[in-house]
Amino acid sequence: MQNVFRTGFLVRATHTLLTWVITLILFLHNTDLRKYEERGELLLPAFFFLLVMLSVLLYFAVSLMDPGFVLADTVKGGQGSDEEMESMIPQSLTPRLRRCGYCLLQQPMRAKHCQTCKRCVRRFDHHCPWIENCVGERNHRWFVVYLLVQLLALLWALRIALSGISPSVSWETWFRVNGFLLVALAVIGVSSVVVALLVGSHLYLVSVSCTTWEFISRHRISYLKNCRDEENPFDRGVLCNLWDFFCICRTVMWEQVYQRSTLNPV
């Protein structure tokens, strides 16, 4: 709970407050939700409320979760030290393991130091200012699940908001009657577009086993800059990539994956 009251508290509080204010507007205005309630049909309103609740819970889970911080030079899981692993992997095939210039820890492959968190993160994807946390090996799948749930909630909210727009005899009266709902509609619409773009980009990157950082900075990353433009040493095919990402919960030794790919080029 200590992390809640650090620098990310304001962002998280704003997200939560905005979510529930918009939800309250949708329930109180003359929308389909209000009409269902008045008729005593509570199933769909209850489902919508639970979906919003789930999105908020996932937001906090991803925001407060350890994204995969590199804690020490020792590799977990009984694999031995990084120095021992380095001696077992031919250096002609695998780029030399490097120490972080900031925290001085030896970085596993695909890790990167985050200037905001001031920590190295395993399979670093990006630092997300909206969750005030890095997205990395341990929370990336939950970040994508959160985006999917959030997109579903936003699209449903968009439909509900549109159902509550009431006609009027003049523009002035129309804006006065629908003012709060129009503000909610604008926020929902912009958020829907942003989240949809994030969902599409992350699902694409996951399907090819690439991170946002690797996609943007490919030409500067030691283990990728010498690969051909379409070559990715971590790509096992779309189905395998999706299965590994969503269903396999473990720390991956990417140096060994890279070595196998280099020894057995497709």
C-alpha positions in Angstrom: 0.0 0.0 0.0 3.0 2.3 0.5 3.4 2.7 -3.3 -0.2 4.2 -3.6 0.9 7.3 -1.8 4.0 8.0 -3.9 4.2 10.1 -7.1 1.5 8.0 -8.8 -1.2 8.8 -6.2 -2.6 11.8 -8.1 -2.7 10.0 -11.4 -4.5 7.0 -10.0 -6.9 9.1 -8.0 -7.7 11.1 -11.1 -8.3 7.9 -13.2 -10.6 6.4 -10.5 -12.5 9.6 -9.9 -13.1 10.2 -13.6 -14.2 6.6 -14.1 -16.8 6.7 -11.4 -18.1 10.3 -12.2 -18.7 9.2 -15.9 -20.3 6.0 -14.7 -22.6 8.0 -12.3 -23.6 10.3 -15.2 -24.5 7.3 -17.4 -26.7 5.9 -14.6 -28.4 9.1 -13.6 -29.0 10.6 -17.1 -31.9 9.4 -19.3 -29.9 6.6 -20.9 -30.7 3.0 -21.6 -29.3 2.1 -18.2 -31.7 4.4 -16.4 -34.6 3.0 -18.5 -33.6 -0.6 -17.6 -33.6 0.4 -13.9 -37.0 2.1 -14.1 -38.5 -1.1 -15.7 -36.8 -3.3 -13.0 -34.5 -5.0 -15.5 -31.3 -4.9 -13.5 -29.2 -7.6 -15.2 -27.5 -5.3 -17.9 -26.9 -2.4 -15.4 -25.4 -4.9 -13.0 -23.1 -6.4 -15.7 -22.0 -2.9 -16.8 -21.2 -1.9 -13.2 -19.2 -5.1 -12.7 -17.3 -4.5 -15.9 -16.4 -1.0 -14.8 -15.4 -2.4 -11.4 -13.2 -5.0 -13.0 -11.5 -2.4 -15.2 -10.7 -0.3 -12.1 -9.3 -3.4 -10.2 -7.2 -4.4 -13.1 -5.9 -0.8 -13.4 -4.7 -0.8 -9.8 -3.3 -4.4 -10.1 -1.2 -3.4 -13.2 -0.3 0.0 -11.6 1.0 -1.4 -8.3 2.5 -4.7 -9.6 6.2 -5.4 -9.8 6.8 -5.2 -13.6 9.9 -7.4 -13.3 12.5 -5.3 -11.6 16.1 -6.7 -11.8 17.0 -7.1 -8.1 20.4 -8.6 -8.3 23.1 -10.1 -10.6 22.0 -13.7 -9.6 19.6 -15.3 -12.1 16.6 -17.0 -10.4 15.5 -20.5 -11.0 18.8 -22.3 -10.3 20.4 -21.3 -13.5 23.6 -20.0 -11.8 25.1 -16.5 -12.0 25.2 -14.3 -15.0 28.9 -14.8 -15.3 28.5 -18.6 -15.3 25.8 -18.3 -17.9 27.9 -16.0 -20.0 30.8 -18.5 -20.1 28.4 -21.2 -21.3 27.0 -19.2 -24.2 29.4 -18.6 -27.1 30.0 -14.8 -27.2 30.4 -14.9 -31.0 26.6 -15.8 -31.1 25.3 -13.8 -28.2 26.0 -10.2 -27.4 28.0 -9.7 -24.3 26.0 -9.2 -21.1 26.3 -5.6 -20.0 26.1 -3.7 -16.7 23.6 -0.9 -16.3 25.3 2.5 -16.2 22.8 3.7 -13.6 22.1 0.9 -11.1 25.3 -1.1 -11.9 23.4 -4.4 -12.0 24.1 -6.9 -14.8 21.2 -6.6 -17.2 19.5 -9.8 -18.6 18.8 -9.7 -22.3 15.8 -7.5 -23.2 16.0 -5.6 -19.9 16.3 -1.8 -19.8 16.8 0.8 -17.2 13.8 3.0 -16.7 14.8 6.6 -15.9 11.4 7.3 -14.2 11.4 4.2 -11.9 15.2 4.3 -11.6 15.3 0.5 -11.9 16.1 -2.0 -14.6 13.1 -4.0 -15.8 13.1 -7.4 -17.4 11.7 -7.5 -21.0 11.1 -3.8 -20.7 8.2 -2.6 -22.9 7.6 1.0 -21.9 6.9 3.2 -18.9 3.2 4.1 -18.9 2.5 7.6 -17.3 -1.2 6.8 -16.9 -0.5 3.8 -14.6 2.7 5.4 -13.2 4.5 2.1 -13.6 6.7 0.3 -16.1 5.2 -2.4 -18.3 7.6 -5.4 -18.3 7.8 -9.2 -18.1 5.7 -9.7 -15.0 2.8 -7.3 -15.7 2.7 -7.0 -19.5 0.0 -9.6 -20.0 -2.1 -8.0 -17.3 -1.6 -4.7 -18.9 -3.0 -6.1 -22.2 -5.9 -7.8 -20.4 -6.7 -4.5 -18.7 -6.7 -2.7 -22.0 -9.1 -5.2 -23.5 -11.5 -4.9 -20.5 -11.2 -1.2 -20.6 -12.0 -1.1 -24.3 -15.0 -3.2 -23.9 -16.3 -1.0 -21.0 -15.6 2.2 -23.1 -17.4 0.9 -26.2 -20.4 -0.1 -24.1 -20.3 3.3 -22.3 -20.2 5.0 -25.7 -23.4 3.2 -26.8 -25.1 4.0 -23.5 -24.1 7.7 -23.7 -25.4 8.0 -27.3 -28.7 6.5 -26.1 -29.2 9.3 -23.7 -28.9 12.2 -26.1 -32.3 14.0 -26.1 -33.7 16.2 -28.9 -34.7 19.8 -28.1 -36.4 22.7 -29.8 -33.2 24.9 -29.8 -29.5 24.5 -29.6 -29.3 26.3 -26.3 -31.8 24.1 -24.7 -30.2 21.0 -26.3 -26.8 21.9 -24.8 -28.3 22.6 -21.4 -30.2 19.4 -21.3 -27.4 17.2 -22.6 -24.4 19.1 -21.2 -23.1 16.6 -18.7 -23.7 13.7 -21.1 -21.9 15.5 -23.9 -18.8 16.0 -21.7 -18.9 12.3 -20.8 -19.4 11.4 -24.4 -16.3 13.4 -25.4 -14.1 11.8 -22.7 -15.4 8.3 -23.6 -14.9 8.9 -27.3 -11.3 10.1 -27.0 -10.5 7.4 -24.5 -12.0 4.7 -26.8 -9.8 5.8 -29.7 -6.6 5.9 -27.6 -7.3 2.5 -25.9 -8.2 0.9 -29.3 -4.9 2.0 -30.8 -3.0 0.7 -27.7 -4.9 -2.7 -27.9 -4.1 -3.0 -31.6 -0.4 -2.1 -31.3 0.2 -4.3 -28.3 -1.6 -7.3 -29.7 0.5 -7.0 -32.9 3.8 -6.7 -31.0 2.8 -9.6 -28.7 2.0 -11.7 -31.8 5.5 -11.2 -33.2 7.2 -11.4 -29.7 8.5 -7.8 -29.8 8.3 -5.0 -27.2 7.5 -1.4 -27.8 11.1 -0.5 -26.8 12.6 -3.0 -29.3 10.2 -1.9 -32.0 11.1 1.8 -31.6 14.9 1.5 -30.8 15.8 -1.6 -32.9 18.7 0.1 -34.6 20.3 1.0 -31.2 19.9 -2.4 -29.4 23.0 -4.6 -29.5 21.2 -7.9 -30.0 18.9 -6.6 -32.7 20.8 -4.0 -34.7 22.7 -6.6 -36.7 19.5 -8.5 -37.6 17.7 -8.0 -40.8 14.7 -5.7 -40.8 12.1 -8.5 -40.6 14.3 -10.8 -38.4 13.3 -11.3 -34.8 15.3 -14.0 -32.8 12.5 -14.3 -30.3 9.7 -14.9 -32.7 8.2 -18.5 -32.6 5.2 -17.9 -34.7 1.9 -16.1 -33.9 0.2 -18.9 -32.0 3.2 -19.9 -30.0 4.0 -16.2 -29.2 0.4 -15.6 -28.0 0.4 -18.8 -26.0 3.7 -18.0 -24.3 2.6 -14.4 -23.5 -0.8 -15.1 -22.1 -0.5 -18.6 -20.6 3.2 -19.1 -19.5 3.9 -17.4 -16.2 7.7 -17.7 -15.7 10.9 -15.8 -16.1 12.4 -16.5 -19.5 16.2 -16.8 -20.1 16.2 -14.8 -23.3 19.9 -15.4 -23.8 19.2 -19.1 -24.4 16.2 -18.3 -26.8 18.5 -15.9 -28.7 21.3 -18.6 -28.9 18.9 -21.2 -30.2 17.6 -18.8 -32.8 21.1 -17.9 -33.9 22.3 -21.5 -34.1 19.1 -22.6 -36.0 18.2 -19.6 -38.3 14.9 -20.0 -40.1 
